[in-house]
Amino acid sequence: MRSSLLVAIATASISGQHNSNMAAALSTISKSSSTSRIRNSSTLLPFPLLESSTVEKEQISLPGSSDSNNNLSPFLQEMVDEQRELQMNVGKAMDTLRKDYPYILKRAPDYSIYHENISLQASDGQIQLSKLTSYKKALGLVRSALSLVYDPDKSIIQSRMVYDPTRTELRVSYNAMLVPKIMGVTGRTVHVDGISVYSFDLSASRDREGNKNEGAGKIREHRIEKLLVNGAAMQPPYFSNFGLEALVGQRSGALVGAGAWSFEQ
């Protein structure tokens, strides 16, 4: 009987220890599973989502680029090409005028930027001419007459220009200090201030048959808005404002005493 009791006590002890070990093991597994769940749940935190939701860079096609051109209709593509060519012609005209103005008393300007039917007008209506041939003659006459009295090497001409894309006009403000070759002829240095506005031909660069329009994008009109000599508005006869009347006299014919210039070709 006593032996049976001892066996029962031993069995109970072993069972209790086993249950305790099982409980400990279950607790360890539970903790490990909880830790695993916590670790796995860390992948659901917003940090990876934030990284994956970062805005990707987009390639934006500008008007006139190859990508955008592929998506344009023929009509819009033609408009884009026309605008690009106009901008190129305006840029060429600005570069050419910037180079020509300082040396206008020394050499003829580059006439490649001018339209064959260019017109020259003054705000007072006293100067009116048309055609490129007449334009060349007028500028050549002014350059030759002024070089008789004023020293091109000592004279200084400065200019600045602003392009107005809404009106397609190039506005050039200039001032010149004309130094006479002989001080006794004109008596003093002459200061000239003026504003010239250049307008461009906006016709299509090609006609309906595909032929190139040589005048497209070139300067079609030269308008003199202001012309002051020593602070006073220039009045006809124009050469007398520069002291040329006494020097040239009748040699320049009617142009010396003429009020308006009008050349037609």
C-alpha positions in Angstrom: 0.0 0.0 0.0 2.8 2.3 0.9 4.6 1.4 -2.3 1.6 2.2 -4.3 1.3 5.6 -2.6 5.0 6.4 -3.4 4.4 5.5 -7.0 1.4 7.7 -7.2 3.3 10.6 -5.6 6.2 10.2 -8.0 3.9 10.0 -11.0 2.2 13.2 -9.9 5.5 14.9 -9.5 6.7 13.9 -12.9 3.4 15.0 -14.4 3.6 18.3 -12.7 7.1 18.9 -13.9 6.1 17.9 -17.4 3.1 20.2 -17.4 5.4 23.0 -16.1 7.9 22.3 -18.9 5.0 22.2 -21.4 3.7 25.5 -20.1 7.1 27.1 -20.4 7.5 25.8 -23.9 4.1 27.0 -24.9 5.0 30.4 -23.4 8.2 30.5 -25.3 6.5 29.6 -28.5 3.8 32.2 -27.9 6.5 34.9 -27.3 8.4 33.8 -30.3 5.2 33.8 -32.4 4.3 37.2 -31.0 7.8 38.5 -31.8 7.6 37.0 -35.3 4.2 38.7 -35.8 5.7 42.0 -34.6 8.6 41.6 -36.9 6.5 40.7 -39.8 4.1 43.5 -39.1 7.0 46.0 -39.3 6.9 45.5 -43.1 3.5 47.1 -43.0 4.8 50.3 -41.5 4.5 53.4 -43.7 8.2 53.7 -44.5 8.3 51.2 -47.3 5.0 52.6 -48.6 6.4 56.1 -48.5 9.4 55.0 -50.5 7.3 53.2 -53.1 4.9 56.2 -53.4 7.8 58.6 -54.3 6.8 60.7 -57.3 8.7 59.5 -60.4 10.3 62.1 -62.6 8.4 62.8 -65.8 10.0 63.8 -69.1 8.1 66.9 -70.3 8.2 67.5 -74.0 8.5 71.1 -74.9 6.9 72.6 -78.0 9.1 72.0 -81.0 10.8 69.0 -79.5 11.0 65.7 -81.3 8.7 64.0 -78.9 6.0 66.6 -79.1 6.3 66.9 -82.8 5.4 63.3 -83.2 2.1 64.0 -81.5 1.2 67.1 -83.6 -1.1 67.2 -86.5 0.3 68.4 -89.8 -1.4 71.7 -89.4 0.0 72.4 -85.9 3.4 71.1 -87.0 3.5 73.6 -89.8 2.6 76.4 -87.3 5.5 75.3 -85.0 7.9 75.2 -87.9 6.9 78.7 -89.0 7.3 80.1 -85.5 10.7 78.5 -85.1 11.9 79.9 -88.4 10.6 83.4 -87.5 12.5 83.3 -84.3 15.6 82.3 -86.1 15.2 85.2 -88.6 14.6 87.7 -85.7 17.7 86.5 -83.9 19.7 86.9 -87.1 18.4 90.4 -87.6 19.2 91.4 -84.0 22.8 90.1 -84.4 23.2 91.8 -87.7 21.9 95.2 -86.5 24.0 95.0 -83.4 27.1 94.6 -85.6 26.1 97.2 -88.2 25.1 100.1 -86.0 28.5 101.0 -84.6 30.0 101.0 -88.1 27.3 102.6 -90.1 29.5 105.6 -91.0 32.3 103.3 -92.1 30.7 100.6 -94.2 27.4 99.5 -95.8 25.2 97.4 -93.6 24.3 93.7 -94.3 21.2 94.0 -96.5 20.5 90.2 -96.4 18.1 90.7 -93.5 15.9 93.2 -95.4 12.9 92.4 -97.6 13.0 93.3 -101.3 9.9 95.5 -100.8 11.1 97.2 -97.6 9.7 100.6 -96.8 11.2 103.4 -94.9 9.0 105.9 -93.1 9.4 108.8 -90.6 6.8 109.6 -88.0 6.4 113.1 -89.5 5.8 111.7 -92.9 8.7 113.6 -94.4 10.7 110.5 -95.3 9.0 107.9 -97.5 10.6 105.4 -99.7 10.1 101.8 -100.8 12.1 98.9 -102.4 15.4 97.7 -101.2 17.3 99.4 -104.0 16.0 102.8 -102.9 16.8 101.9 -99.3 20.4 101.2 -100.2 20.7 104.5 -102.1 19.3 106.5 -99.2 21.6 104.9 -96.6 24.6 105.2 -98.9 23.9 108.9 -99.5 23.7 109.6 -95.8 26.9 107.7 -95.1 28.8 109.4 -97.9 27.6 112.9 -96.9 28.3 112.5 -93.2 31.8 111.0 -93.9 32.7 114.2 -95.7 32.4 116.2 -92.5 32.7 113.8 -89.6 35.5 111.5 -88.7 34.2 107.9 -88.7 37.1 106.7 -86.5 36.5 109.3 -83.8 32.7 109.3 -83.9 30.8 106.9 -81.7 27.5 105.2 -82.2 25.8 103.1 -79.5 22.6 101.2 -79.6 20.3 98.9 -77.7 17.4 96.9 -78.9 14.3 95.3 -77.5 12.1 92.7 -79.3 8.3 92.8 -78.9 7.0 89.3 -79.7 3.3 90.4 -79.5 3.8 92.9 -82.3 6.7 91.2 -84.0 8.7 94.4 -83.9 12.3 95.2 -83.0 12.8 98.5 -81.4 16.3 100.0 -81.6 17.3 103.1 -79.6 20.6 104.7 -80.6 22.7 107.7 -79.9 25.6 109.0 -81.9 28.4 111.5 -81.2 29.7 112.8 -84.5 33.1 114.3 -84.2 33.9 116.7 -87.1 37.1 116.3 -89.1 37.7 120.1 -89.0 36.1 122.0 -86.1 35.8 125.1 -88.1 33.2 123.6 -90.5 30.4 122.7 -88.1 31.8 124.3 -85.0 31.1 121.5 -82.5 30.4 117.9 -82.0 26.9 116.8 -83.1 24.8 114.5 -80.9 22.1 112.4 -82.5 19.4 110.4 -80.7 16.9 108.3 -82.4 14.5 105.4 -82.2 13.9 103.0 -85.1 11.3 100.3 -85.2 11.7 97.3 -87.5 8.8 95.1 -88.5 9.0 91.6 -90.0 7.3 89.9 -92.9 4.9 87.3 -91.3 4.0 85.5 -94.5 4.4 81.8 -94.7 7.9 80.5 -95.5 6.5 78.3 -98.2 3.6 78.7 -100.6 0.9 76.1 -101.3 3.1 74.4 -103.9 5.9 74.1 -101.5 8.1 76.8 -103.0 10.2 78.7 -100.5 9.3 82.3 -99.8 12.6 84.2 -99.7 11.0 87.3 -98.0 9.4 85.5 -95.1 10.8 86.6 -91.7 12.8 89.5 -93.2 12.5 93.1 -92.2 9.6 94.6 -94.2 9.3 98.0 -92.6 11.8 100.5 -91.1 10.0 103.2 -89.2 11.8 106.2 -87.6 9.9 107.2 -84.5 12.3 109.8 -83.2 15.3 111.7 -84.5 16.9 114.4 -82.4 20.0 116.5 -83.4 21.5 118.2 -80.4 18.3 117.7 -78.5 16.0 119.3 -81.1 13.7 117.4 -83.5 15.3 117.0 -86.9 13.6 119.2 -89.5 14.0 119.5 -93.3 16.2 120.3 -95.0 17.9 117.4 -93.2 21.5 117.9 -94.3 21.5 121.4 -92.8 21.0 119.9 -89.3 24.5 118.4 -89.7 26.2 121.5 -91.1 26.4 120.0 -94.5 24.5 122.8 -96.3 27.4 125.2 -96.2 29.9 122.5 -97.3 27.9 120.7 -100.0 25.9 123.6 -101.3 24.5 123.0 -104.7 26.6 119.9 -105.3 23.9 117.6 -103.7 21.3 119.1 -105.9 17.7 119.1 -104.7 18.4 116.8 -101.8 20.2 119.5 -99.8 17.1 121.8 -99.7 14.5 119.1 -100.2 11.9 118.7 -97.5 11.0 115.1 -98.0 12.8 112.1 -99.5 10.7 109.9 -101.8 12.3 107.1 -103.8 10.3 104.8 -105.9 11.7 101.9 -107.9 
